[in-house]
Amino acid sequence: MLAYRTKWHIKEGHVQEAVELLQDSLDFYKARGLEARVYYEPQVSPRSVLVWEENWENPAEHDKFWAEGAEVHTGEGAKEWWAKWAEVVEGEAKTEVWSLLK
């Protein structure tokens, strides 16, 4: 089992907006029987931190999902979402892949 985690620093005063933007993505995953989570904790660092986590049995499942669902992330509706997302985050995202103990 793998956990794909992406961490962002959220601009001051925009944590709730960031969480709301990710709610649609959580709903999208859950509707397909997939596991995803969002963690946020303003006390972790001087800046608010938000972490998106997806869990997959293996890298092939992850890659297949992203290849088949590419339009969700790049289509017309996604352009508006990414523009809003750019307004609430600062700096670049950091992505990690963790192997989970069973």
Disulfide bonds with the S-S distance in Angstrom:
none
